[in-house]
Amino acid sequence: MVEDILEIAVVLGTGTTTGALFAVALSTLPALFAMPPDRYIYSLKLLGRNWDPTMPIIVLSSTIIAIVLAFLVPVSQARLLYGIGAALMIAVSIISHFANVPINKQMRKVDPENMPEDWEDPRPLWRVYHTSRTVCSFLALGVIGWAAVLG
């Protein structure tokens, strides 16, 4: 019973993470790329307000649950898959924390009304990092879903 509840929770958490990252890649990023720099900075400040602490909580909770399931489920293949899924979710967290978030924090300091002349557009690099964490999240969802079916 506990395993079943944890399996549902980890699939929901990993699926929520993947869906949010996919939505950003599919819709938000193209819109931000189409904006002139001052509009981009203004919009980024509005868009980022509700991600913290919501997404870190979901990502880290899903990771912890996957780790617990890697030790709890009786099927050895499912244990391995939960471990791989947890590692992929750790990668999502590391990329977010050490790549995307620092760029976001730096951009939030910029005044859209007084754009610096030497401003360097971070959007292409941010997209590379975001794509990387989105791929990790999709892979995590796939292996965690597979583990849940086996478990």
PLY file of the C-alpha trace (Angstrom):
ply
format ascii 1.0
element vertex 151
property float x
property float y
property float z
element edge 150
property int vertex1
property int vertex2
end_header
0.00 0.00 0.00
2.76 2.47 0.92
4.69 1.53 -2.22
1.60 2.15 -4.35
1.07 5.62 -2.88
4.76 6.49 -3.35
4.69 5.22 -6.94
1.69 7.39 -7.74
3.33 10.39 -6.05
6.64 10.00 -7.92
4.92 9.62 -11.28
2.76 12.69 -10.58
5.74 14.75 -9.41
7.99 13.74 -12.27
5.15 14.23 -14.75
4.38 17.69 -13.36
8.05 18.64 -13.65
8.28 17.34 -17.21
5.06 19.04 -18.22
6.12 22.40 -16.79
9.54 22.25 -18.46
7.99 21.15 -21.76
5.45 23.99 -21.65
8.25 26.51 -21.12
10.21 25.06 -24.04
7.18 24.89 -26.32
5.50 28.21 -25.62
7.30 30.51 -23.21
10.79 30.39 -24.73
9.67 31.20 -28.29
7.69 34.16 -26.93
10.67 35.42 -24.92
12.97 35.07 -27.94
10.57 37.17 -30.04
10.76 40.09 -27.60
13.16 43.00 -27.71
15.60 42.96 -24.75
13.69 45.39 -22.52
10.40 43.48 -22.95
12.24 40.21 -22.31
13.62 41.50 -19.00
10.23 42.89 -17.98
8.47 39.61 -18.87
11.10 37.45 -17.20
10.55 39.29 -13.94
6.81 38.57 -14.15
7.16 34.95 -15.23
9.64 33.89 -12.57
7.73 34.99 -9.50
5.90 31.75 -8.76
8.44 29.10 -9.72
10.32 29.29 -6.42
9.83 27.43 -4.18
7.19 25.38 -6.02
9.35 23.67 -8.64
12.33 22.90 -6.38
9.95 21.29 -3.88
8.33 19.15 -6.58
11.66 18.15 -8.16
13.39 17.34 -4.87
10.36 15.53 -3.42
10.09 13.38 -6.55
13.81 12.64 -6.37
13.61 11.59 -2.71
10.58 9.38 -3.38
12.38 7.70 -6.31
15.37 7.03 -4.05
13.12 5.55 -1.36
11.41 3.35 -3.94
14.80 2.19 -5.24
15.30 0.56 -1.85
11.70 -0.37 -1.11
10.33 -2.20 -4.16
10.95 -5.94 -4.41
11.62 -6.14 -8.17
15.32 -5.62 -8.87
14.77 -4.12 -12.34
12.34 -1.57 -10.86
14.89 -0.70 -8.14
17.48 0.02 -10.82
15.03 2.11 -12.84
14.01 4.16 -9.81
17.71 4.78 -9.13
18.26 5.93 -12.71
15.15 8.13 -12.51
16.39 9.69 -9.28
19.79 10.39 -10.88
18.09 12.07 -13.83
15.97 14.21 -11.49
19.15 15.17 -9.62
20.52 16.28 -13.00
17.39 18.43 -13.52
17.96 20.03 -10.13
21.69 20.61 -10.69
21.15 22.18 -14.13
18.40 24.39 -12.72
20.31 25.46 -9.63
23.73 26.03 -11.21
22.81 27.15 -14.74
19.28 28.52 -15.28
18.66 30.09 -11.87
21.90 32.15 -11.81
21.05 33.57 -15.25
17.53 34.41 -14.05
18.87 36.13 -10.93
21.33 38.15 -12.98
18.60 39.25 -15.41
16.25 40.25 -12.58
18.83 42.87 -11.54
18.62 44.55 -14.95
16.36 47.58 -15.24
14.32 47.21 -18.44
13.97 51.00 -18.60
17.78 51.43 -18.58
19.27 48.52 -20.49
23.06 48.47 -20.23
24.82 49.15 -23.52
27.06 46.13 -23.01
24.11 43.82 -22.22
24.70 40.28 -23.47
21.61 38.30 -24.39
21.47 35.17 -22.18
18.53 33.58 -23.97
20.48 31.24 -26.29
22.56 29.84 -23.41
19.51 29.66 -21.12
17.70 27.65 -23.83
20.59 25.15 -24.05
20.44 24.58 -20.29
16.65 24.42 -20.30
16.62 21.90 -23.14
19.12 19.76 -21.23
17.03 19.68 -18.08
13.85 19.07 -20.07
15.43 16.03 -21.77
16.61 14.72 -18.38
13.10 15.18 -17.01
11.48 13.33 -19.94
13.94 10.47 -19.51
13.28 10.41 -15.75
9.53 10.26 -16.35
10.00 7.39 -18.78
12.16 5.24 -16.52
10.13 6.06 -13.39
6.92 5.19 -15.25
8.51 1.94 -16.40
9.61 1.18 -12.84
6.10 1.84 -11.55
4.66 -0.62 -14.07
7.21 -3.25 -13.00
7.10 -2.46 -9.30
0 1
1 2
2 3
3 4
4 5
5 6
6 7
7 8
8 9
9 10
10 11
11 12
12 13
13 14
14 15
15 16
16 17
17 18
18 19
19 20
20 21
21 22
22 23
23 24
24 25
25 26
26 27
27 28
28 29
29 30
30 31
31 32
32 33
33 34
34 35
35 36
36 37
37 38
38 39
39 40
40 41
41 42
42 43
43 44
44 45
45 46
46 47
47 48
48 49
49 50
50 51
51 52
52 53
53 54
54 55
55 56
56 57
57 58
58 59
59 60
60 61
61 62
62 63
63 64
64 65
65 66
66 67
67 68
68 69
69 70
70 71
71 72
72 73
73 74
74 75
75 76
76 77
77 78
78 79
79 80
80 81
81 82
82 83
83 84
84 85
85 86
86 87
87 88
88 89
89 90
90 91
91 92
92 93
93 94
94 95
95 96
96 97
97 98
98 99
99 100
100 101
101 102
102 103
103 104
104 105
105 106
106 107
107 108
108 109
109 110
110 111
111 112
112 113
113 114
114 115
115 116
116 117
117 118
118 119
119 120
120 121
121 122
122 123
123 124
124 125
125 126
126 127
127 128
128 129
129 130
130 131
131 132
132 133
133 134
134 135
135 136
136 137
137 138
138 139
139 140
140 141
141 142
142 143
143 144
144 145
145 146
146 147
147 148
148 149
149 150
